[in-house]
């Protein structure tokens, strides 16, 4: 069985406005401390997407939802 967590990260599945999805996006647990877990995770993933878009020249689009992967 695959490990669901890697080090100090939580894993999230992301759905975008165009209907595409990505799985197992890593968000540092240190960023998730506090009551705003999902909104902070969404902000961290959006920042990761911006960095990837700058490097690749392809925008991921708007994030519609994030959901934590069970067991992470």
N, C-alpha and C positions, 0 to 999 in steps of 0.2 A: 504494500500500500504506500502511496506517495505521502510525503510529509506535507501538511497543510500550511505550516508556518516556516519561515526561514529567519532564524535569529530573532530580532526584535521588531518584526513586521506583522501587520494584519493584512489579510488578503481581501480584496473587494472585486465584485463583478460590476461592470459599468455599462449602462445603456445610453446611447447617444440619440439625438433628435432625428437623425436619418434612419434609425432603426438598427444600426449596427451595435454590436456588443463586444466587449473585451472581458476576459476572465483573469482572475488571480493577479490583479494589480496590487503592488506592494505599497503600503502606507506605514511609515514608522510608528510604532506604538507610542513613542514619546509625544508625537503630535496629537494623539487621540485622547490624552488625559483631559478629563473634564466632561461636562454634560453635553457638549456639542459634537459628539463623536462623528456622526454621519456627515454633518455639514463641514466639519474640518477635513474629513477624508475626501469629500468632493472638491474642496479647495486645493488640497495637496495634489490630487489627481489632475485637476485642471492645470495646475502649474507644471506638472510633468508633461502634459499634452502640449502646452505652449513651448516648452523646451524642445520637444520632439518635432513640433511643427517648424521651428526655426532651423533645426538641423536638416530636416527632410524636405522642407518646402511644401508639405501637405498638412492642412488643418484637419483635426479630428472632428470638429464641430462642437455643438453645445451638448453638455451632459444633462440628460433627463433624470437619471436616478443612479444611485450607487447602493449596493447591498453587500453586507459583509458575508464572506464565505463561511459556512458553518464549520466549526472546528478550528478556526484561526483566531 
